[in-house]
Amino acid sequence: MRLHRLEITAFGPFARTESVDFDALGADGLFLLHGQTGAGKTTVLDAVAFALYGTVPGARREGKRLLSDHAAPGSVPKVVLEATLGGRRVRIVRSPEYMRPKKGGRTGTTKENAKASLTWLDGDGQNLTRLDEIGEAVGAALGMSADQFFQVVLLPQGEFARFLRADSEERGNLLERLFDTSRFGDVEQWFANERRSSAALMESSRIAIDKLLGRIATASGEDEELDREPMEWATDVLGRARGAHADASTALATARGKADTAAAALDRHKTLLVLRQRRDLARKQLAEFHRAAPERDVIRREVERSAAAGPIATLAAEYAKTTRTYDLAAREAESARGSLAMVDGSGMVLAASSSDADEARTVVANAVREWTTSVVGLQEMRQLAIRADAEEAVARKLTSECRAVEKAVEAALVLRAQLPAAIVEAELAATTAVNTAANVPALESESAAVSDAVTAAIELTKTRTALAAAESAREAARTAHNDAWEHLLDLRDRRLTGMATELATELVDGSPCGVCGSRSHPEPASAADSTVTKADEAAASSAERRAAAAKDLRTEEAAHLVRVLDALIARSGGRGSDELVVALDEVTTRLTAAKTAAASLDDLRAALAHLRSEDHRLASVIAEHRSTAAGLAARAAQVRSSVEAMRARVTAAVDGDETLDQRVARLEKLIALSTDLQHKRVAAARAADISGAIAERLTVQVSESGFESAEDAAALVIPAERVRSIEKQLAAAHDIRAHAEQVLAEPAIAAIEDADTEPVETPPWQEAADAAAVELDGAVARQAECKRRFEQVEELTAQLWAAVDHAAPMQAKHDQLAALTDVVAGRGQNARKMSLRSYVLASRLEDVAESASARLQRMSAGRYEFVHSDEAESRGRRGGLGLDIRDDYTGVVRSAKTLSGGESFLASLALALGLADVVAAESGGVVLDTMFIDEGFGTLDADTLESVMGVLDELRAGGRVVGIVSHVDEMRQRIPSRLHVIRERDGSRLQLFSAS
């Protein structure tokens, strides 16, 4: 990493924009950053750190107040850094989060968020604006975190002095920030997590075994014997459960045999009782069947007589029905004849209906055909009348449309009459806008000139005030310089006057006088109160040079303000701000009007074109509407002529007083009545024929059946429900007889006839069977309970065996894992009590001590070197991070706390440089071309300072640029390239002195 240029604006104590050219400042490889306390030396380093990482080192990052208190309201804090990172040159611009005044005249402040940008100056790659992406890019280029950068590039000597004297815990905390040991911490955490997981598994296994033992005790009904080995006790319980199950199974078999014997005896006695009951019931059913035989014969004959009379009764009912149908048809035919007589005015059809039937049908048919033909002709006339009505509606619609078109023509004529005046007005407006728009460039130039003059007039007032103050300061500086010069001359005169006294102070008895050569000095001049020494003259000379520099500076400032004042007077033209503001308002008004006219020119031209286009359109519309109206009028006249011809034909077709619809309705009614009369006469004749045929058939059946009359036969017919009931009753009686005969024929029933006198008693046998069943139920319950217990204990014992077998290797693995975890964490068999992370840090510290010792020996003339100790500390604190000093003069290794102030500085500086080397190597060999060393040189004597400068020369000889932050005046004598931070009341500023 090499810095090239830094620019600071409104940042920390710097109110204005200050810049640092590191290429010029570090051209010699070594430069000094100096200034008064609180001037802002550390802020320059903070600006570099903030540009790269967006934060500042140490406790200052907690304040979050990077905006300069000296900056003008509304100033934006900003840092711009150009540097080479990872071989690529970049420009980074950052603004921190800060509070700015609210805009729009509102009181109070509002938060402005942090912003940043990164530009690759080599042109390769995408420029970045997101904070996270910039942080990742810088971290990747430098290969180190912000904490590492602050520690190895901005070497804070105070922190390394604390690091040198710190205990292992504090030293480890710093090393953990610099070296990434998170992966080793992850390893420690992994072991700890694995041990916890293993312990949890072991505890789960133990709980599972305890649960299994409890379940075995519950299943077996025995108490758990805690003083015995679990598997031994579980095996004994399983053996006892197996024996109990075998005994219960034997008792169950015995009880089942007894119950089966008692149940078989009871079944035999119950079967004999049931057979006797069935035999007695069958005998009773047969006796009842024979007793009811006469009653069944009576109802059977009733059904037979009803079956013989049924057909005659059915035919008689059909004859009565056809007779009623004929009577109804005859009455309906007579009614139809009366209706026709009322409508037929000529009486032709009515007369024909009273003659021969065939002739009457012929007359009616001819009349119907004639009426139908007339109806068809009248229907055509009706359609013609409907068409005439439709055409007449068309004629009315055409007339209405013609009137509407004529009104549209009149409206278009009115609109067209208004257009000429509007066109003239639009042409005038467009011409005016063209002329006004042409003045816009001239008015803009005039407005810019007046606006610049207003700005110059305002600045002129401020500059005059500043010039007055500068002239006053210049006069004060001139007066101070004159006073200093006069004081210097006075001192020189007084010193020349008292030169004898000054020479007398150098006389030594026995040594020759520098003026006369005498070795005796009888009366040397004595010093008076007003005697001026060489130191007094040198101090006055220095004061005179400072006063002269201040006078020159104030004179240059006044001259610069005079030049600015002349330029502002030329820009404002010598006019006042009030006059210029009025002139600016006037030209702005004219410019606004001209721009408005120019902006409306296109609209005015479009409006003029629209008016002209509208005139042509209206002319075309008027001509088209007039043509349309003429066509509509001609077509309406033609349609009305056609309507008159159609209505004349309809009038000629209708004779007499009837209308067309009335005549059609009367003819259609005559057709319908005549047709209805014919149909009803045919129906009456057909009904008469059917009734006569049925009467002949009925007479024949009555004579053949032997009944006196059809009425006698109908009286013997019984209802169908009665027939079905009788048939069902007869079938049921025969079914009962057949079933009883079948039961009596069964061999088992026939066999009991011989032992009919033997009594049958079932209660004793029932009691014996019940007692055997109760005994069997108890045996079944006992056997089931013993089986359940045996099976549960057997299953749980198998699970216990599996759980114990599974837990044994788990316990061995857990013990091994716990021992390893203790070793990794610095406990147990770890003799040095060092955790894995501490061991890694100890290794890094050993590398740091080795690198730092080389520089410490160089700076201490070979006397001191670092000694790293990996011994464990007392009271359980972690070891491996001990750091002592070996004194080569005595050969004693002693604590770093015994070093003096200057020696502590040497040790801290060597330690910082060594740590920088190791961190750089840890970060992938990143080359740190620029580094800063902060304070501490004031504690060194001349020889030691010479040794330290030799080490720094070695660093810059290797191509590094080293910046030293120091108050020591001798450093300014040794280092010609300097960056001076000057503290002033209105904010600090920077002054660069390069070696060239």
C-alpha angles and dihedrals in degrees: 000000000000126000119222110170137359127193122189125191126182088338123144110316092348108098097177134038112289125180136198124202100207091181090062094035094050098037089111092048093243130066137168127232108200141156143124122309109279093015093118109263092139090044089065088059090043089055091054091048092045093050091053102037107013092241139075130235128267127347093340091079090066093063095063089198104123095141109103115249088212094056121108117259111276094024116146116224110228141166123199118191129182113193144147110247120182091346095309126103115228140174116219121192118189136176118189127222109276143159116253131184115268117257130233095051093294121142126237132039137278132205119258113203124232117268134190143170133193121203123191102221092197088066094235117121137017118297115239135223104167115097095223093049092049090049091051092048093050092045091050093048095047096033093218140089126246092261091051091048092050090050102044104030101033096042105203105201095195091059093049091050088056089045089053093053098033125112122246094269095055092041090051092052091057094045091050089056091051102039121048104236094155092112090056090046087051089054090052090047090047091055091047092049092047091051091049090048091047091048090050090051091049091049090048090050091050091048090049091052091048090050091050091051090050091048090050090052091049094046094048096040091231128121117251113252103221094186093062130076107268098233093046092052092045091051092052091049090051091051092051092048091050092052093048090051092052093050092049091050091054092049090049093055091052093048092048092055093052092048093050092053094050092046092052092053091048091050092054093054093045091051093053091050092051093050092053091049093051092048093052092048093050092051090051092050092052092050092051091049094055093045093056096048096106091052091052092051091056096053092042091058090048090058092047094053091048090052092053094049096044100087093049092049090049093051091047090053090050091051091052090050095052091047090056091047091054093050091051093049092050092052093048091051091052090049091051090051090055093050091051091050089058094054102035103082095179093054091217096125093040091054091049092052093064094055129068115332096234093047090048092053090051094050093048092048092052092048091050091052092050092048091047091053091051091050092053091052092048091049089057090053089050091055088048090053091049090051091050090054091050093049091049089055089051090053091052091049092050090051090050092049091049091054091049092052091049090053090050089053090053092050092048090051090054092050094047091051089061097050103077093063092046091050092052090049093049091049090053093049092050092050091050092050091051092053093046094048091055089068095059099094092049092047092048091053090047091048092050091049093049092045091052089048090052091051091047091049091053092047089045091063092050092045092052089053091048091046091053090051091046093050090049090050090046091052090047090050092047090050091048091049092049090050091048092047092049090047091051092050090048092052092048091051092048091047092052088049092051096039090116090061090049091050090046090058089061095051117110124189110257094018121103120256114251091227107037102014094232117147093208122071108190101169113017115183114260125225118257128207091257096051113132119217130206089253090055091052092047091051092049091047090052090049090050092052091050091049090049091050090049090049092050091048094050091045091052091048091051091047091050091052090050090055091048090048092053091050092050092049089053091050094047094044091228093288125133124250093247092055092045092050090054090048090048092051091051096049091043090054092050092045092050091051092048093048090048090052091047091049091051095048094091091049091050092050091047090050092051091050089048092053092050091047090049091054092054092045094052091050090054092046093052093051092046093048093050091053091047092051093053092051092049093051093050093048092049091054091050093051093049091054091052091050093054092053093051093049091052091056091050092051092051092051094058118070128187130008097316124099123230093259094044093053092047090050093050094049092046089052092050089051092050095046094047092049091048092051091052093050094049093049090052091049092052092051092049091050091052092053093049093048092052093050093051092049091056092050092048092052092052094049094049092052091049097045099058094237118133093231143342089262091059091051092049091053091060095054112105125201120273091241089057090050093051091047092052093047091049091049092051093047092050092052091051091047092053091049092050093048093049092050090049092052093049090050093057111113094227092056092044089052095057093061090087094054096039093124095054111105120234117216118176105172096083091049090046092053092050091049092048092051091050091048092052090051090048092050091053091049091049092050092048092048092047092049092048090047092049092050093046094049093046093047091046092050094044092047089054090050090049091052090051093047092049092047090049094048096054099070090038090058092050091049091047093051090051093047092048091052092049091047091053091050093049090047093049098256137102113026092001099117095191093047089228122147119219091256091048089049091055091046089048089054091051091047089051089055090048091050092050093050093042093048092061091057095039091054089050093049095043095046091250097307104111136043135165122256119202118210125197095185119129116255127230128271094030097295116150118267136205096075101085117134122186137163126247113211108210091198093065102015089232123137107219140170119279087232089074093065119108123242095268092042090050089053091052091048092046092048092048090047091050093049092046092049090049090055093049095045090049090052090046089053093060100278096300111184110232100202093172129045137161128218115202122213132305101107093108092075094062129096120226097265094046091046088053090054092048091050088051090057090048090050088055089054094052091042086062090059099267126132111222122197118197122202109204146141093207112121092209089062089061088054092051100041115054096183105078140166108206117202107205118200116215134169094252095045139300126286136195129239121189125208112186126197091240 
